[in-house]
Amino acid sequence: PKPVLLNVHCYGSQPEAKIEPEGVIFERLLINQEATKELKITNNSRIPISWKLQNINKLPKEFVVSNKEGTGVLKVFESTTVNFTFKSKEQKEYAYDLALLVTDDETKELKQEARTVKVYARSFFISVAPRFDSDKQELNFGAVRVGEVVERNFFLKNSGLYEVKYKVLLKTKDYRERFTVHPAEGTLNAAEEKAMK
C-alpha cells in the first residue's frame, strides 16, 4: 500500500475569559433614578468555557441583573453581555465583590484563576433648606415706613453629601420690586451653611 501523509495540528489551551470593564462602577445617582451598566465576558481561549459570577445572589434588591443565575457557556472566542441595573432608593453607598469563575466546559477540571469584579454605587439626595432665627420659619419685617430699608437674615444649609448650586427666585413681579436676596445664587459645599440677607 502507498503511505498517506496526514498533517495534524493541535493547539493546547487553557480556559481564559476577558471582562470589560474590570468592574461595574456606577456614578453617584440621585434618589429615585436608575442606571444600567454592561459587563462584557469574552472567551479568549480555543476551547468552550463555562463561566459563573459568584456571589451575584448577594447583591441587594437595588441591583437587577439580566442574567439572574450569573452563569453561562461560551463557544470559542464568543462573547456575552451581562447588564446590571441600579435603582437608587435611599442615600447609601454600595460596594460588593463578585468573583468570575471560569472552567473548561467539558471536564470542568481546567480552571482560570478567579477574578474579582467590583460592583460599586452611591445614591444620594439633594437636601438644601432655609433656616430662620424665629420659630415661625418666616422673615417678619414688621411695620416699615415708606422709603425705609430693612434687612433680615436667614441661613441656607446644604445637608447633602455633595456640593450644590443654588439660585433664589422671587416668584412675582411685586416681590422682585420690593425685595432683594444676597447672594441670590452661589454654591454650597456639603454640610455648609451660608448667611443670606
Secondary structure, 3 states (H helix, E strand, C coil): CCCCCCCCCCCCCCCCEEEECCCEECCCEECCCEEEEEEEEEECCCCCEEEEEECHHHCCCCEEECCCCCEEEECCCCEEEEEEEEECCCCEEEEEEEEEEEEECCCCCCEEEEEEEEEEEEEECCCEEEECCCCCCCCCCCCCCCCCCCCCCEEEEECCCCCEEEECCCCCHHHHHHCCCCCCEEEECCCCEEEEC
